[in-house]
Amino acid sequence: FLTPDVLEKFQVTILRHAETVGLIGAKKDGGDAATGDIIVFFDCHVAPQPGWHESFVRLIGENYRRIVTPVITDLDVGTWQQRGTGGQAK
């Protein structure tokens, strides 16, 4: 996914720590290094569904100081597919 073309096109920077800093330390360093208007963190258990960004961007656009979180959905661990409905930001 992160081919040289993708890295350049989307101005991706990958940060790596010499030693383990934990989840919060890694997110803090990533947030500190971010230069975009919106920062999104996907943890290892997140599987964004098609169109996930639409409600997310709309809600942020209504109030730039807003923190948007996804609805927690039920994922089938065998197929990584969402079971039931959901997937909207609130």
N, C-alpha and C positions, 0 to 999 in steps of 0.2 A: 504494500500500500504506500509506504513512504519512499517512493522512488526519488532519485535526484530531481526529476521533473516536478513532482508533487511538492517536494520541499521548497523548490525555487518559486513555483507558481503561487503557493500560499504562504510564502515567507515563514516556513516552519523552522523553529529552533528546538533542538533536542538537548535537554540538560541531563547530565549524568553525574551522580555523586560518587566520589571515591569510596565513601563508606555509607552504610545504610543510615538514612535519616528518618525513616518511618513515613507513614502516609501523610500526616499533617505537615511534617517538615518538607516533604516533596511538594505538596500543594502550595505551601507558603512560598517556597523558592520559585515555583512555576508562576504563581501570581505576581511575585515581585519582578520577575523577568518579562512578564507579558506586556505587550505594547498595543494590543487591540482594544477596541471599545467594549467588547463583551468577552468574558472568560468563562469557559465551560470545562468542568472536570467530569470525566467519565470513569467511574471505578470499574474494577474487573467484572462485576456482576451486571453491568449495564449493557443493554442491547437496544440502541436507538432504533425506532421503527420509522418507516418511510413518513416523511412530513413532520417529524418530531420538532423541527425547528420553527414551524409556522406559529404555533401558539406561544412558544418560548419568545420569539422575537417580538410578537405583538404585545405581550405582557411587559417586556422590558421597554418597548417603545412608549407605552403608556406612562411609565414612571421609571426613569433610568436608575433610581436608587433602590429599585425593587430587587429582592432575591427570589428567583424562580426555582422551584424544585419540581421534579417529575412526580407523577402519580406512580407509586410502586406497583408494578405488575407481576403477575405470576409467569415465570419463564419455565418451559419444559427443559430440564437440564440435558436431556438426550438430543434434542433438536435445536435448542436455543431459540425456539419460537414462542411468541407470547400466547398465553392461554387466556381466553376471555377478552374483554374489552378494556380500554384504558390507553395509557401512553400519552395523555395530554398533560401539559404543564399547568400548574396552579400557582 
